[in-house]
Structures are given as C-alpha cells and as structure tokens.
Amino acid sequence: MSELLPAVWRTLPWRALGSGAAMGLLIAGTTRVWEEHYNPWLALNTLRASALVFALGLAFLLDDPARHTTATVPTPRPLRQVLRLAVVAPFAALSWIAAILLVPTGLRPPLGPVTLEAVTAGVLALALGAAWIRRSQEPEPGVSIAVALLTLAVLALLLIPEDWTLFVDPDDPRWADSHERWWGVLAAAVTMAAVWAREPLGRRGYRRSGAQVSDR
C-alpha cells in the first residue's frame, strides 16, 4: 500500500482542494476582521458557510484525469478512494481547526455540534462523488458534484419543514433534536459512500477474466 501513496499524491486535485480550503478560511476570517459587526448567530452561520465551502472543495477529491487508464489496475476502486481520503483528511482537519480558531472566542458556537455539521457536509460530498464515479465515465466530475452539493444544501435550507429543520441556533430548543438528525444524515451519507464506492459487477468480472488471460 505504501507504494501507492506517491501515485495517489500526484493525482490528487490539489489546486481545487486548496482553493476550497483557502476560501473557507477567508469566510471564517471575516468574523475576526469585522468582529464588531458579528453576533453569535451570524458567526455560527458564517462557520456553516465555511464548512460548506470546504465540502465543495472535497467534491473534487475523486477527480482523476487518468481514471480510464487506472480502471484496470489490480487495486480495487474502494481502496484507491480510501487512500485519497487518507491523504487529504489531515489537511481537511487542520483547515477546519483553523477556521474555528479564526472565530473570536466570544462568538464561537458549540464546537461539537458544528463540527458534526461540517463532517456531514464533507461526507455528503464524498458520497455524491462515489455515486457519480460509479454511474458515469466522467474522469473529472468535481464541478458537477459541487453543483449537486450546493443545490442539495439550498433545497435543504428552503424545503425541509420547520419541525425537521437542520439549521437552528444554540438558543433554539430544537438544537439538540436537530443534531440527532445530523447524526442520522451522517450515518446515511457514510452508508451511501461505502455502497457506491464498490466496483460495478461487470468491472470486477472484467478484471477476473483479464487476470486469467494474463496467467495463461
């Protein structure tokens, strides 16, 4: 597995990932630059916007211009995707910590719940990416995935009934219940990412037959 890491590192879309992280940090940094204009509710939603932008950057994680070249390598697709995530995860975690620290202490929302929201957004981006890769032949679907994720976020904000809303502030009595729903969304996103990361049956059969031919 260690032999794969240099190749994974080279093929990662660092420009898109870095742009998402930089933009997310800039958004979070506005709470410190214009601290006098912020209140806790506005700071919370600014941090949520930062988390969404980080997730939009992660939408490009599975972009691989050489996808059709690497499709027949022995390494299964789920392992290749996990390696990509393993390389990027420390940078994503550091970016989120930096975003939190940019928010002045007096304005910071409860860190556990808001981090749950950020992680869920990121996992949703990965789940959409895994689904898109499985269902299409597009080697670099990041833009399409980012648009889908942004559309999903807007629809969730506008269409979820008030009793089921995910976006409340800490003073709202629905805060705890909303984050129970966030846990449910995260569990569903992890499940979808795992299911959609699998190789299509036809591709696995192709690999087995190719291996038999090469053995001969």
N, C-alpha and C positions, 0 to 999 in steps of 0.2 A: 504493500500500500504506500510506503514511503516513496517508492519510485514514481508514483502517480502525482504526488504533490507538486513538483516543479511544473509538470504539464498543466495541471489544474490552475496553478498560479498564473501561468502565461495566458491562459484562455479566458480568464475572468474579465468581465467588462468593467475594469477599474474606473474608467472615466465616468460612466453612468453612476456607479456606486458612490464614487467620491463626490460627484455633483449633488446627489441626493443628500449625502451626509452634510456637505457644506451648506446647502440651502436650509436644511433642517436646523442647523446650528445658528444660522443667521436669523431665522424666525424666532428661535428661543432667545437669542441675544437681544431682541428688541425689548424684552421685559426689563433688562438691566439698563439699556441705553435711555429708555423713556420710562423709568420706574415710577415717576410721579404721576404718570397718566394711567397706570395699571391698578387694578384691584384683583383680589384672589380669583374671582370668576373669570375675568379676562385672561389672567395668567394661565389658568387651567386650560382654557380653550386655545391659547397660543401654543401651549405644550402639546395639546392634541393635534394641532396643525403641524407642528414639528414632527410628531410621531407618524402622521400620515405621509409627510414628505420623505421621511426615512423609508417607509414601506414602499413608496413609489420608486425609490432607488433600488430596493430589493427586487422589484418587479423585473429588473434586468439581469438578475443573478444567473438565470439559466440560458442567457444569450450565448450562442456558440457558433461563430461563422463556419467552423469545421464540423458541425453536427453530422452531416451526411457522411463525412469521412470516418468519424469515430463511431458511427452507429453499429459497425460490425466488429468492434474490438471485444475481447473476452470480458472486460469489466462491465458488469450489468449497469443499466441506467440508474437504478436507485443508489448504488454505491457512488457513482460519479456525482450525482446530485448532493448526496450527503457530504462528500469531500468538498464540494464547492461551498456548501453552507458552513462546514467546519472551519474553512479558511477565513470566511468573511465574518463569522459570528463574533470573534473578539473585537473586530473593528466596529461592528454594529453596537455591541455592548458599550464600548468606550464612547462612541458618539452619543448614545442615549444618556450615559452618566454625565458627559459634558453638557448636554442640553439641560439636564436637571440642575446642574451647578450654576448654569447661566441665569437661572431664575432666582431672583433675590429670596433669601430665606423666608421673609415675612409673606411672600406671595406664593410659595410652593404649595401645591395640593398634596394630599396624602400620597406618598411615593409608591406604596404597594399597588393600590388600585390603578393609578395612572400608568404604571409600568405594565400591569396586566393588559390595559388597553393598547399600549404600544406593541407589546409582544403579539397580541392577537392580530393587529393590523399587519405586522410583518409576516406572520404565518399565513394569513389570508393571501398575501401577495405570492408567497411560495406555492400555496395550494393552487391558485389560479395559473401560475406558471407551469406547474406539473401537469395540470389538466390541458393547457394549451399545447404543451410539447407532445403529450400523448395523442391528442386529437388532430394535430396538424403537422405539416412537414416544414413549417417556417423555422429557419435556423436562429433568427433573432426576433422573437416575439415581444420583446420588452415593452415597446411602445404600446402595442395592443393590450398587454396585460396591465400596464399603468393606467390606460384609459378605462379599462374594465373596473379596476380597483377604485379609481376616483368616482366613476359612475355609481358603483355599489355604495360608497361612503355617502354620496349625496342622496341617493334613494333611501338609505337607512335613516338619514337625518330628517328627511321630509315625509316618509311614508310609514315609518313604524308608529303604531298607535301610542298615545301618551302613556297608557298604563304599562307599555312594554319598552319604553324608551331606554336607550343605552347611554344617552348623553345627559347627565344631570350633574349638578354641583354638590360638593360635600355637605352643604347645609340642607339639601333636599332629603326628606325622609325616605325617598326611593333609592338613595345612594347605595346602600348595601344590597338591595334586591337587584339593582341594575348590574352590579358587578358579579352577582351569581349568574346572570345571563351572559356576561362577558366570559365567564369560565365555560359556559356551555358553547358559546361561539368558538372559543379557542379549541375545545375538545373536538368539535365538528371539523374545524379547519385542519387540525393535526391528522384526523382520520382521513379526510379527503386528500391531503398531501401524500399520505402513505399509500392510499389506494391508487391514486393517479400516477404515482412515480413508477409503478410496476411496468415492466416491458409488456407490450402487446403480445398476445399469444402467438400471432403469426411471426413476429420478430424473433421470439425465442425458438420457434421451430426452425426458422431460417438459420439461426446460429448453430443449432444442433446438427442440422444437415450439412452446414459448411464445415463444422468440425469433423464430421465423419468423412467428408471428402478429403480434407487435408490429412487425416490419419492414414488414408489409403495411399 
